[in-house]
Amino acid sequence: MTAAPQRAESLQLLADPFVVVDSKKTVTYLASDELEGRGVGTKGLDLAADYIARRYEALGLRKLPGQKDYFQRFDFTTSITIADETALALDGQSKTLRQQFAPIGFSAEGAFDAPIVFVGYGVSQPDDSTKYDDYAGVDVKGKVVLAMRYEPRDEKGKSRFSGEEQWSSAASITSKAAEAEKHGAIALLLVSPPNDLGGKIGPATAPSTQPASAPTEKDTDRLMDFGRSSMGGRGSIPVIHIKRAEAEALLAQAKSQSLAELQAKIDATSETASFELPNSKATGKVVLKRNVAEVKNVMAMLPGHGPNADEYVVVGAHYDHLGRGMLGSMIPGSREIHHGADDNASGTGAVLQLATNLVRGGRLDRSIIFITFTAEEEGLIGSQHFVDNPPVPLNKIAAMLNIDMVGRIQNELLYVGGSGTAPAFDAMVKAGDEASPLVVKDVGPMVGRGGMGPSDHQSFALKKIPVLFFFSGVHPDYHRPTDTADKINYDGMAEAISLGQYLVKSMAKMPQQEYVAKFDKESTRSHGGPTLGVIPDYASGESTTGVRINGTRPESPAAKAGLKQGDVIVELGVMKVGSIYDLTDALGKLQAGQRVKVVVKRGDERVELEAVMGAPRG
């Protein structure tokens, strides 16, 4: 039987003035210029870790079993850069790295030495209503393909595939790479077409007739920034961006039409213009350098008392942010400090304040683990490492509270997710809601009654541990340099801490709960395509060929097909899957209700399954 929660009228979960002051000091320091945005692998994040550890020590919190200090250390690839050994020669002429060519961020490593085939836009969709196929009539097996970025446009500048003023999925670089690999090519050379317009949709007018505000040729022929997509996994073949002059030289040597003429022909007629360049050859290799740093979760324990003292409630928040932007920033290319006051200095401050309050608040039946996770912004890396390498038995963790962004509470609204993951949670959260000035909602953007979601509680839910999740919502400063400490609602944050303290105390004394798996259709955002229902393991990163999954959503196509945690998806339908990009592109080519083959690696076995694709989420 579930114990009844404390009656609401006896509770007063108000903002403590001392908590307001202390929280402001904590957030102001963590979001200061000194910490430079707390990027993973940076001095700023190490300073934050040391600060948190000092706070734990000052409170007299214990180290976890087997730990010599408050840190759970592990190595993590913080960045991937292009090694100087990377090389490219076209028709025997060596090209200069970063000036005339550069690998794309998700490029595979590897060498190539083969003839070149021009394949227009590098799109193949013969079964689509467009019947367009740049690979028709050419043999690219074992060869290097040269393709233009984007896709054909009509005279009004609209995509001939989407019919709208936005590109279709076929225009994506990952889709072009997948098509090249599917047709047997061993490498892909990409070139920005002459009428590029900086990647925007618009009339394909000649440069002389473009308005003065149009991007210049120099602007539209810049080599793509490797760093922006280098951490999302590796593709299956080398993918290299070359400058327009290098492509024009190849076409001229082949006595072909110019790139502008070929583009104009394809755009005007929707007819392909693919051909093998006679006597042309691309020779090169892509070599990448992995920059590895020691990162650390920061954790401590408040011992419980009584028969359940060997059981635990985890109170966590991630303490990393984006550093100086780049990957994850809402301002592409920005090198400014992204302060991360709300995301997630606010959650970190809340964990520290909860530790302070609970140390002073008397004995608890269960032990409390306070933990601030590293590398959440990189894909829940820190929390995944914790549950994969737990310092205490996972079956002894009764529940977990995750706090991610509680600094921008408006109109007293706080989202509390996960209330459906344990039978006791609904009544517990309701009692807290009634006693608090806050208005608690259990469903909202990125929040639902289930345990899934883009934050660290998901790592625990996948281990069948009941979870709750605090979140005050996204705002215009999210993942921007302007997420600063002066914009935090410290009174609202203190109210959230008061509610959190009540819930943690309740979880510490509740009877053992059985995890309830629940799928939140209402909390997901539509992406327009069919669903498979897998949860990728982002911690496996680019070290895995294929997409390793952490689990499947209940009642999803993947669950019904028999996919399991730890499976590595290597094929979906007719597409090979080498990375998360390949999986995304493969999903984009399928339809809801379509029956498809799913091939996974399960340990040393290759297992073939069948899934029926689900309807778009939303």
C-alpha positions as CSV (number, residue, x, y, z in Angstrom):
1,M,0.0,0.0,0.0
2,T,1.2,3.5,-0.9
3,A,1.6,5.8,2.1
4,A,-0.6,8.9,2.0
5,P,1.3,12.1,1.3
6,Q,1.3,14.8,3.9
7,R,-1.9,16.9,3.8
8,A,-1.5,20.0,1.7
9,E,-3.0,22.3,4.4
10,S,-0.1,21.4,6.8
11,L,2.5,22.4,4.2
12,Q,3.9,25.8,3.3
13,L,6.3,25.4,0.4
14,L,7.3,29.0,0.1
15,A,10.4,30.7,-1.0
16,D,13.0,31.0,1.7
17,P,14.7,34.5,1.6
18,F,18.1,32.9,2.5
19,V,17.7,30.4,-0.3
20,V,17.0,33.3,-2.7
21,V,20.3,35.0,-1.6
22,D,22.4,31.8,-1.7
23,S,21.0,30.7,-5.1
24,K,21.8,34.0,-6.6
25,K,25.4,33.8,-5.4
26,T,25.8,30.3,-6.8
27,V,24.2,31.0,-10.2
28,T,26.1,34.3,-10.6
29,Y,29.4,32.5,-10.1
30,L,28.7,29.5,-12.3
31,A,27.4,31.7,-15.1
32,S,30.3,34.2,-14.8
33,D,32.8,35.1,-17.5
34,E,35.5,33.4,-15.4
35,L,33.9,30.0,-16.1
36,E,33.6,30.7,-19.8
37,G,30.4,28.9,-20.3
38,R,31.4,25.6,-18.6
39,G,32.2,23.8,-21.9
40,V,33.1,20.1,-21.7
41,G,36.9,19.7,-21.4
42,T,37.5,23.3,-20.5
43,K,39.1,25.0,-17.5
44,G,35.8,26.7,-16.8
45,L,34.0,23.4,-16.2
46,D,36.9,22.1,-14.0
47,L,36.5,25.3,-11.9
48,A,32.8,24.6,-11.6
49,A,33.5,21.0,-10.5
50,D,35.9,22.1,-7.9
51,Y,33.4,24.7,-6.6
52,I,30.7,22.0,-6.3
53,A,33.1,19.6,-4.5
54,R,34.0,22.3,-2.0
55,R,30.4,23.0,-1.3
56,Y,29.8,19.2,-0.7
57,E,32.8,19.1,1.7
58,A,31.7,22.2,3.6
59,L,28.4,20.5,4.2
60,G,30.1,17.4,5.6
61,L,28.6,15.2,2.9
62,R,30.2,11.7,2.5
63,K,32.0,10.3,-0.5
64,L,30.2,7.5,-2.3
65,P,31.3,3.9,-1.7
66,G,34.7,3.2,-3.3
67,Q,35.3,6.8,-4.2
68,K,38.5,8.6,-2.9
69,D,36.9,12.0,-3.5
70,Y,33.7,13.6,-4.8
71,F,34.6,13.0,-8.5
72,Q,33.5,10.2,-10.8
73,R,36.1,10.5,-13.5
74,F,36.2,9.2,-17.1
75,D,37.7,10.0,-20.4
76,F,35.6,11.7,-23.1
77,T,36.3,12.8,-26.7
78,T,35.6,16.5,-26.3
79,S,36.3,17.4,-29.9
80,I,37.4,16.0,-33.2
81,T,39.6,18.0,-35.5
82,I,41.1,17.5,-39.0
83,A,44.6,16.0,-38.8
84,D,47.3,17.6,-40.9
85,E,47.8,14.3,-42.7
86,T,44.4,14.8,-44.5
87,A,45.1,15.2,-48.2
88,L,43.5,15.6,-51.6
89,A,44.8,15.6,-55.1
90,L,42.6,16.1,-58.2
91,D,44.1,15.0,-61.5
92,G,47.5,14.8,-59.8
93,Q,47.4,18.4,-58.5
94,S,47.7,18.5,-54.7
95,K,45.1,20.8,-53.0
96,T,45.6,22.9,-49.8
97,L,43.7,21.7,-46.8
98,R,41.3,24.3,-45.3
99,Q,41.9,26.6,-48.3
100,Q,40.8,24.5,-51.3
101,F,39.1,21.6,-49.5
102,A,38.1,20.4,-46.1
103,P,36.3,17.3,-44.8
104,I,32.7,17.6,-43.6
105,G,32.1,17.2,-39.9
106,F,30.6,13.7,-40.1
107,S,33.0,12.4,-42.7
108,A,34.4,8.9,-42.3
109,E,38.1,8.4,-42.2
110,G,39.7,6.6,-45.0
111,A,41.8,6.7,-48.2
112,F,40.6,6.7,-51.8
113,D,42.1,6.7,-55.3
114,A,39.6,6.4,-58.0
115,P,38.0,8.0,-61.1
116,I,35.5,10.9,-60.7
117,V,31.8,10.8,-61.7
118,F,29.7,14.0,-61.7
119,V,26.3,13.3,-60.3
120,G,24.5,16.6,-60.5
121,Y,22.9,17.2,-57.1
122,G,23.6,13.7,-55.9
123,V,19.9,12.9,-55.4
124,S,18.3,9.6,-56.1
125,Q,14.5,9.2,-55.7
126,P,13.3,7.3,-58.8
127,D,10.3,5.9,-56.9
128,D,9.2,9.3,-55.7
129,S,6.6,11.4,-57.6
130,T,9.5,13.5,-59.0
131,K,11.1,10.4,-60.7
132,Y,14.4,12.2,-60.3
133,D,17.7,10.1,-60.2
134,D,21.1,11.6,-60.6
135,Y,22.6,8.1,-60.4
136,A,20.6,6.8,-63.4
137,G,22.8,5.8,-66.3
138,V,26.1,6.1,-64.5
139,D,28.2,3.5,-62.8
140,V,29.8,4.9,-59.6
141,K,30.8,1.7,-57.9
142,G,34.3,2.0,-56.5
143,K,34.5,5.6,-57.7
144,V,34.5,9.1,-56.3
145,V,31.3,11.2,-56.9
146,L,31.2,14.9,-57.4
147,A,27.9,16.6,-56.4
148,M,26.4,20.0,-56.0
149,R,24.9,21.0,-52.7
150,Y,21.1,21.5,-52.3
151,E,18.6,20.4,-55.1
152,P,16.9,21.7,-58.3
153,R,14.9,25.0,-58.1
154,D,12.2,26.3,-60.4
155,E,12.1,29.7,-62.0
156,K,10.5,31.1,-58.9
157,G,13.3,29.8,-56.7
158,K,11.2,27.1,-55.1
159,S,12.4,23.6,-54.6
160,R,11.3,21.3,-57.4
161,F,11.0,18.5,-54.8
162,S,9.2,20.2,-51.9
163,G,7.3,22.7,-54.1
164,E,7.9,25.2,-51.3
165,E,10.4,27.9,-50.3
166,Q,12.4,25.3,-48.3
167,W,14.6,22.4,-49.2
168,S,13.3,18.8,-49.0
169,S,15.2,16.2,-47.1
170,A,17.0,15.2,-50.3
171,A,19.1,18.4,-50.1
172,S,20.8,17.4,-46.9
173,I,24.4,16.5,-47.0
174,T,23.8,13.4,-45.0
175,S,21.2,12.3,-47.5
176,K,23.7,12.9,-50.4
177,A,26.4,10.9,-48.5
178,A,24.0,8.0,-47.9
179,E,23.0,7.9,-51.6
180,A,26.6,7.9,-52.7
181,E,27.5,5.1,-50.3
182,K,24.3,3.2,-51.3
183,H,25.3,3.3,-55.0
184,G,28.8,2.0,-54.3
185,A,30.8,5.2,-54.3
186,I,33.9,5.3,-52.0
187,A,34.0,9.0,-51.4
188,L,31.9,12.1,-52.0
189,L,33.2,15.5,-53.2
190,L,30.7,18.4,-52.6
191,V,30.7,21.8,-54.2
192,S,28.5,24.8,-53.5
193,P,26.8,25.7,-56.8
194,P,27.2,29.1,-58.5
195,N,23.7,30.3,-57.7
196,D,24.0,29.3,-54.1
197,L,22.3,32.3,-52.3
198,G,24.0,31.2,-49.2
199,G,22.0,28.1,-49.0
200,K,18.7,29.9,-49.0
201,I,15.8,29.3,-51.4
202,G,15.3,32.0,-54.1
203,P,15.3,32.6,-57.8
204,A,18.4,31.1,-59.5
205,T,19.3,34.4,-61.1
206,A,22.7,35.2,-62.6
207,P,25.1,37.1,-60.3
208,S,24.9,40.3,-62.4
209,T,21.1,40.5,-61.8
210,Q,21.1,39.8,-58.1
211,P,20.3,42.6,-55.7
212,A,23.1,44.3,-53.8
213,S,22.1,42.5,-50.6
214,A,22.6,39.1,-52.2
215,P,25.4,37.0,-50.8
216,T,28.7,37.4,-52.7
217,E,30.4,34.6,-54.5
218,K,33.0,34.6,-51.8
219,D,30.3,34.2,-49.1
220,T,28.6,31.3,-50.9
221,D,31.9,29.5,-51.6
222,R,33.2,29.3,-48.1
223,L,34.2,25.8,-46.9
224,M,31.8,24.4,-44.4
225,D,32.8,24.6,-40.7
226,F,34.0,21.1,-39.7
227,G,33.4,21.6,-36.0
228,R,29.7,22.2,-36.1
229,S,28.8,18.6,-36.9
230,S,31.9,16.7,-36.0
231,M,30.7,15.2,-32.8
232,G,27.5,13.6,-34.0
233,G,28.9,10.3,-35.3
234,R,30.8,9.2,-38.4
235,G,29.4,8.6,-41.8
236,S,30.2,5.6,-43.9
237,I,32.5,7.2,-46.6
238,P,34.8,10.2,-46.7
239,V,32.9,13.4,-47.5
240,I,34.9,16.5,-48.6
241,H,33.8,20.0,-49.5
242,I,35.9,21.5,-52.3
243,K,36.0,25.1,-53.6
244,R,34.1,26.0,-56.8
245,A,37.4,26.6,-58.7
246,E,38.5,23.1,-58.1
247,A,35.3,21.7,-59.5
248,E,35.4,24.0,-62.5
249,A,38.9,22.9,-63.2
250,L,37.8,19.2,-63.3
251,L,34.9,20.0,-65.6
252,A,37.1,22.1,-67.9
253,Q,39.7,19.3,-68.2
254,A,36.8,17.0,-69.2
255,K,35.7,19.6,-71.8
256,S,32.3,19.7,-70.1
257,Q,29.9,22.5,-69.6
258,S,30.7,24.8,-66.6
259,L,29.1,24.2,-63.2
260,A,26.8,27.2,-63.8
261,E,25.6,25.8,-67.1
262,L,25.1,22.3,-65.7
263,Q,23.1,23.7,-62.8
264,A,21.0,25.9,-65.0
265,K,20.2,22.9,-67.3
266,I,19.2,20.7,-64.4
267,D,17.1,23.4,-62.6
268,A,15.3,24.3,-65.8
269,T,14.4,20.8,-67.0
270,S,14.6,18.6,-63.9
271,E,16.6,16.3,-66.2
272,T,19.9,14.9,-64.8
273,A,23.2,15.6,-66.4
274,S,25.5,13.0,-64.8
275,F,28.6,11.6,-66.5
276,E,32.0,10.2,-65.7
277,L,34.9,12.7,-66.1
278,P,37.3,11.1,-68.6
279,N,40.8,10.6,-67.4
280,S,40.1,12.3,-64.1
281,K,41.1,11.0,-60.7
282,A,40.7,11.9,-57.0
283,T,43.3,10.7,-54.6
284,G,43.3,11.5,-51.0
285,K,42.6,10.5,-47.4
286,V,40.7,11.9,-44.4
287,V,42.5,11.6,-41.1
288,L,40.8,12.9,-37.9
289,K,42.3,13.7,-34.5
290,R,40.3,12.9,-31.4
291,N,40.9,15.2,-28.5
292,V,40.3,13.3,-25.3
293,A,40.0,14.9,-21.8
294,E,39.2,13.7,-18.4
295,V,35.7,14.8,-17.4
296,K,33.9,14.2,-14.1
297,N,30.5,13.9,-12.5
298,V,30.5,15.5,-9.0
299,M,28.7,13.4,-6.4
300,A,28.2,13.1,-2.6
301,M,26.0,11.3,-0.2
302,L,23.9,12.2,2.8
303,P,23.5,8.9,4.8
304,G,20.0,7.7,5.7
305,H,19.0,6.1,9.0
306,G,17.0,3.0,9.6
307,P,16.2,-0.2,7.7
308,N,16.2,1.6,4.3
309,A,19.5,3.4,4.7
310,D,21.1,1.2,2.1
311,E,18.6,2.5,-0.5
312,Y,19.0,5.8,-2.3
313,V,17.2,8.8,-3.8
314,V,19.3,10.6,-6.5
315,V,19.0,14.4,-6.8
316,G,20.8,15.5,-9.9
317,A,21.4,18.3,-12.5
318,H,23.9,18.8,-15.2
319,Y,26.5,21.5,-14.6
320,D,28.0,21.8,-18.1
321,H,26.9,24.2,-20.8
322,L,28.1,25.2,-24.3
323,G,31.3,27.1,-23.5
324,R,31.9,29.5,-26.3
325,G,29.0,28.1,-28.4
326,M,29.4,26.3,-31.7
327,L,27.7,22.9,-31.5
328,G,24.3,23.4,-29.9
329,S,24.3,27.1,-30.0
330,M,21.2,28.9,-31.4
331,I,23.7,31.4,-33.0
332,P,25.7,29.3,-35.5
333,G,29.3,30.2,-35.6
334,S,29.2,32.3,-32.4
335,R,32.4,32.3,-30.3
336,E,30.9,34.3,-27.5
337,I,30.6,32.9,-24.0
338,H,27.3,31.1,-23.6
339,H,26.8,31.7,-19.9
340,G,24.2,29.0,-19.2
341,A,22.6,30.7,-16.2
342,D,19.3,29.0,-16.6
343,D,20.8,26.0,-18.5
344,N,21.9,24.7,-16.1
345,A,23.5,26.8,-13.4
346,S,20.0,27.1,-12.0
347,G,19.6,23.3,-11.7
348,T,23.1,23.0,-10.2
349,G,22.3,25.7,-7.7
350,A,19.1,24.0,-6.8
351,V,20.9,20.7,-6.1
352,L,23.5,22.5,-3.9
353,Q,20.7,24.3,-2.0
354,L,18.7,21.1,-1.6
355,A,21.9,19.5,-0.1
356,T,22.2,22.4,2.3
357,N,18.6,22.2,3.4
358,L,18.5,18.4,3.8
359,V,21.7,18.3,5.8
360,R,20.1,20.7,8.2
361,G,16.6,19.2,8.0
362,G,16.9,16.1,10.2
363,R,17.3,12.4,9.5
364,L,15.9,10.7,6.4
365,D,15.0,7.0,5.9
366,R,16.9,6.6,2.7
367,S,20.3,7.9,1.8
368,I,20.4,10.8,-0.7
369,I,22.9,11.0,-3.5
370,F,23.6,14.5,-4.8
371,I,25.2,14.5,-8.3
372,T,25.9,17.1,-10.9
373,F,26.5,15.5,-14.3
374,T,29.0,16.5,-16.9
375,A,28.5,16.4,-20.7
376,E,24.7,16.5,-20.7
377,E,24.8,18.9,-23.7
378,E,26.8,16.3,-25.6
379,G,24.1,13.7,-25.3
380,L,23.5,12.8,-21.6
381,I,27.0,11.4,-21.4
382,G,27.6,12.0,-17.6
383,S,24.3,10.4,-16.5
384,Q,24.8,7.5,-18.9
385,H,28.2,6.9,-17.4
386,F,26.8,7.0,-13.9
387,V,24.1,4.4,-14.6
388,D,26.6,2.2,-16.6
389,N,29.2,2.4,-13.8
390,P,27.1,2.9,-10.7
391,P,28.9,3.3,-7.4
392,V,25.9,1.8,-5.7
393,P,23.7,-1.0,-6.9
394,L,21.0,0.3,-9.4
395,N,18.4,-1.8,-7.7
396,K,19.0,0.1,-4.5
397,I,18.1,3.5,-6.2
398,A,14.5,4.1,-5.3
399,A,13.9,7.2,-7.3
400,M,15.6,10.1,-9.1
401,L,14.8,13.8,-9.2
402,N,16.4,15.7,-12.2
403,I,16.5,19.5,-12.2
404,D,17.2,21.1,-15.6
405,M,16.4,24.8,-16.0
406,V,14.3,26.2,-13.2
407,G,15.5,29.8,-13.4
408,R,12.9,31.3,-15.7
409,I,9.6,30.5,-13.9
410,Q,6.9,32.8,-15.3
411,N,3.4,33.1,-13.9
412,E,4.4,30.6,-11.2
413,L,4.4,27.8,-13.8
414,L,6.7,24.8,-13.2
415,Y,6.6,21.6,-15.3
416,V,7.1,18.4,-13.2
417,G,7.6,15.5,-15.5
418,G,7.7,11.8,-14.8
419,S,4.8,11.6,-12.4
420,G,3.5,8.5,-14.2
421,T,6.7,6.5,-13.6
422,A,5.8,5.4,-10.1
423,P,2.3,4.7,-8.4
424,A,3.1,7.1,-5.5
425,F,4.1,10.0,-7.6
426,D,0.7,11.4,-8.7
427,A,-0.5,12.0,-5.1
428,M,2.9,13.2,-4.0
429,V,3.2,15.8,-6.7
430,K,-0.5,16.9,-6.3
431,A,0.1,17.5,-2.5
432,G,3.2,19.5,-3.3
433,D,1.3,21.5,-5.9
434,E,-1.5,22.4,-3.5
435,A,1.0,23.6,-0.9
436,S,3.2,25.6,-3.2
437,P,2.6,29.0,-4.8
438,L,3.7,27.3,-8.0
439,V,1.3,26.0,-10.6
440,V,2.5,22.5,-11.5
441,K,1.8,20.9,-14.9
442,D,2.8,17.4,-15.7
443,V,2.7,17.8,-19.5
444,G,4.4,20.5,-21.6
445,P,7.2,21.2,-24.0
446,M,9.7,18.3,-23.6
447,V,7.9,17.2,-20.5
448,G,5.5,14.3,-20.0
449,R,4.3,11.8,-17.4
450,G,6.7,9.2,-18.7
451,G,10.4,9.1,-18.0
452,M,11.7,9.9,-21.5
453,G,13.0,13.3,-22.4
454,P,16.1,15.3,-23.5
455,S,17.7,15.4,-20.1
456,D,19.5,13.2,-17.5
457,H,16.5,11.6,-16.0
458,Q,16.1,9.6,-19.1
459,S,19.3,7.6,-18.4
460,F,17.7,6.5,-15.1
461,A,14.3,5.8,-16.6
462,L,15.9,3.5,-19.1
463,K,17.2,1.5,-16.1
464,K,13.7,1.3,-14.8
465,I,14.2,3.7,-12.0
466,P,11.2,6.1,-11.2
467,V,12.0,9.7,-12.1
468,L,10.7,13.2,-11.6
469,F,11.9,16.1,-13.7
470,F,11.7,19.9,-12.9
471,F,11.7,22.3,-15.9
472,S,10.5,25.9,-16.2
473,G,10.4,26.0,-20.0
474,V,12.4,27.3,-23.0
475,H,12.9,31.0,-23.5
476,P,14.4,33.4,-26.2
477,D,17.8,33.2,-24.4
478,Y,18.0,29.4,-24.6
479,H,21.5,28.3,-25.8
480,R,22.5,31.9,-26.5
481,P,25.1,34.1,-24.9
482,T,22.3,36.1,-23.3
483,D,21.3,33.4,-20.8
484,T,22.8,35.4,-18.0
485,A,22.4,35.4,-14.2
486,D,20.6,38.8,-14.1
487,K,17.6,37.3,-15.9
488,I,17.0,34.5,-13.4
489,N,13.8,34.6,-11.3
490,Y,15.4,33.7,-7.9
491,D,12.1,33.9,-6.0
492,G,10.6,31.3,-8.4
493,M,13.7,29.2,-8.2
494,A,13.5,29.2,-4.4
495,E,9.9,28.1,-4.6
496,A,11.0,25.2,-6.9
497,I,13.7,24.3,-4.4
498,S,11.1,24.2,-1.6
499,L,8.9,21.9,-3.7
500,G,11.9,19.7,-4.5
501,Q,12.7,19.4,-0.8
502,Y,9.2,18.2,-0.1
503,L,9.3,15.6,-2.9
504,V,12.8,14.3,-2.0
505,K,11.7,13.8,1.6
506,S,8.6,12.1,0.4
507,M,10.6,9.8,-1.9
508,A,13.0,9.0,0.9
509,K,10.2,7.5,3.0
510,M,7.8,6.1,0.4
511,P,7.4,2.3,0.1
512,Q,9.5,0.8,-2.7
513,Q,8.0,1.6,-6.0
514,E,7.9,-0.4,-9.2
515,Y,8.9,1.6,-12.3
516,V,6.0,2.2,-14.7
517,A,7.0,2.5,-18.4
518,K,4.8,5.2,-20.0
519,F,5.0,6.7,-23.5
520,D,4.2,10.4,-23.7
521,K,2.8,11.1,-27.2
522,E,1.5,14.5,-26.0
523,S,5.0,15.6,-24.8
524,T,6.8,15.0,-28.1
525,R,7.2,17.4,-30.9
526,S,6.3,16.5,-34.4
527,H,9.0,16.0,-36.9
528,G,6.7,15.2,-39.8
529,G,8.1,11.7,-40.6
530,P,7.2,8.2,-39.6
531,T,8.4,6.9,-36.2
532,L,10.5,3.9,-35.2
533,G,10.6,4.6,-31.5
534,V,14.2,3.9,-30.7
535,I,16.2,5.8,-28.1
536,P,19.8,6.4,-29.4
537,D,22.8,5.9,-27.1
538,Y,24.6,9.2,-27.8
539,A,27.3,8.1,-25.4
540,S,28.5,5.5,-27.9
541,G,29.2,8.5,-30.3
542,E,31.4,8.1,-33.3
543,S,33.1,5.0,-31.8
544,T,30.3,2.8,-33.1
545,T,29.5,2.0,-36.7
546,G,25.7,2.1,-36.8
547,V,23.4,3.5,-34.1
548,R,23.5,1.8,-30.7
549,I,20.2,2.2,-28.9
550,N,19.5,2.6,-25.2
551,G,16.1,1.2,-25.5
552,T,12.7,1.5,-27.2
553,R,9.6,3.5,-26.4
554,P,6.8,1.3,-25.1
555,E,4.4,0.0,-27.7
556,S,6.5,1.6,-30.5
557,P,7.3,-0.1,-33.8
558,A,10.8,-0.8,-32.5
559,A,9.5,-2.5,-29.4
560,K,7.0,-4.6,-31.3
561,A,9.7,-5.6,-33.8
562,G,11.9,-6.9,-30.9
563,L,14.7,-4.4,-30.8
564,K,16.5,-4.4,-27.5
565,Q,18.8,-2.2,-25.4
566,G,22.3,-2.4,-26.7
567,D,21.3,-3.3,-30.3
568,V,23.2,-1.5,-33.0
569,I,21.1,-0.6,-36.0
570,V,23.1,-1.1,-39.2
571,E,20.3,-1.2,-41.8
572,L,16.8,0.3,-42.1
573,G,14.9,-0.6,-45.2
574,V,17.3,-0.5,-48.1
575,M,19.6,2.0,-46.4
576,K,22.8,1.2,-44.6
577,V,23.1,3.0,-41.2
578,G,26.5,4.1,-40.2
579,S,25.6,7.0,-37.9
580,I,22.6,8.9,-36.4
581,Y,22.6,11.0,-39.6
582,D,22.1,7.9,-41.8
583,L,19.2,6.8,-39.5
584,T,17.5,10.2,-39.8
585,D,17.8,10.1,-43.5
586,A,16.5,6.6,-43.8
587,L,13.5,7.4,-41.6
588,G,12.8,10.4,-43.9
589,K,12.4,8.1,-46.9
590,L,9.8,5.8,-45.3
591,Q,6.1,6.1,-44.8
592,A,3.8,5.4,-41.9
593,G,2.5,1.9,-42.1
594,Q,5.3,0.7,-44.3
595,R,6.8,-2.7,-43.4
596,V,10.6,-2.5,-43.4
597,K,13.6,-4.7,-42.6
598,V,15.7,-3.6,-39.6
599,V,19.1,-5.2,-39.3
600,V,20.9,-4.9,-36.0
601,K,24.2,-6.2,-34.5
602,R,23.4,-7.9,-31.2
603,G,26.7,-8.8,-29.6
604,D,28.5,-10.9,-32.2
605,E,25.3,-11.8,-34.0
606,R,23.6,-10.1,-37.0
607,V,19.9,-10.1,-36.4
608,E,17.2,-9.3,-39.0
609,L,13.9,-8.0,-37.8
610,E,10.8,-6.4,-39.3
611,A,9.1,-3.3,-38.2
612,V,5.9,-1.5,-39.3
613,M,6.6,2.3,-39.2
614,G,4.4,4.4,-36.9
615,A,2.6,7.6,-37.6
616,P,4.4,10.9,-37.2
617,R,4.6,12.1,-33.6
618,G,2.8,15.2,-32.4
